[in-house]
């Protein structure tokens, strides 16, 4: 059975495109439209990889990332996180560091628009599979 | 009496704060010092040319409510700079309100012109209950009190004007800064909202290209590839605009730290390789170490070099070479990016750092903002940037060189200071236009 990917993004079209891409390669994709839903799905679905948008309504991606470092989420803290956002990497890093005092320790950072092949290559490497 | 008056004036004026409290101190001290029953100060309104009661004490309070006390010719005499002494108010035709003054118990009165360098600024009236015998010398002394008063008035007003100007300038500066921050926030939001649909559309197009390639003809596929490129161009433009306003607004200040030029250059050269090699272009680096440290933004310096490299990549054919050089000389670090590309026509050279300037207006590549971003970054670091084409040594291509002083702290401070100065000049000019 394919690896399970949680995809959190508030843009329904991004969700659709990335799901299409991953499902074609045999991955199981679980989606969340905001940070709160993402945290719920992480606990419920225990995915192999998280693809996380940063700018989302209510609970944003920064907050989700921060929550994953919390002891309450210890079981899921080892899940690799791929940031997929339109915010520039250094801007995000600086903001996260300013707000939390910690470094944002993600598995990979992709700026939108991401190259499909690059995204697939990353997902395959980080899940140790080809779907 | 004279010594007492001077002491009184000196003590009270020194202790007072704003213009009106200085004038009040002056009026009260003069009244007390001369043993008068009251004193009133009228100042000349520059616009209307009329005298208006300003400050008074004792019997002067009633007098200042009487309206014009002096006959016109007497008033003119004082405004020409002469003191007026009336020994007995009851029978003196120079006073139009003799009965009223008498009713208040005034017997003698002195009117002194308040003079500063620009002329008479007002009149001070002193009212005495008992008939006074002022000789010439006494009047001269009182006259010099008037002069002193005029000078004090002038100084106090000037001081207040400066303080008010400074405050106004400070407020306008704060307002401008707040507006800029607000505008930047707005712009970031707009940029994000403009990019999001483009990302989505481009995502679908890329999927179409992946999944539909066997069902679409080559011309259709080429159209899709072009669409993807055009969307890339549009997103680049949005990013550049946002970047430019970030630089303008001084948001960069948050990024400042001690930066090693050597690290900046090795990172930039590495990224240059990644940028150029897929296009079959060779990058060679000639970095003369050691290079010093600088208090700056490493991200911006890398961006600066990379913008130049990416320009060169755009105009250099496959198989060409781009050379990045850097050296430390005369308390400045100089970096140049040289290519073997198509070069820039001489008449276009002076304009290439302008916003939205493109050598080839037809080109859909590039945003026309890259070099103006470079110029902002260099300006921010108090440096210089220029371009040569063709490169003198090789007779082809283009070389862009920038130099950044070592001992200088990167800052937006100077810009703000200048902006503040401009605000202040405008404020001052407006005031003098009104006055």
Interface residues (C-beta under 8 A of the other chain):
Chain A: X11 X13 X14 X17 X18 X20 X21 X24 X55 X86 X90 X94 X112 X113 X115 X116
Chain B: X192 X195 X196 X197 X198 X199 X200 X201 X202 X203 X204 X206 X207 X210 X211 X231 X232 X235 X254 X255 X299
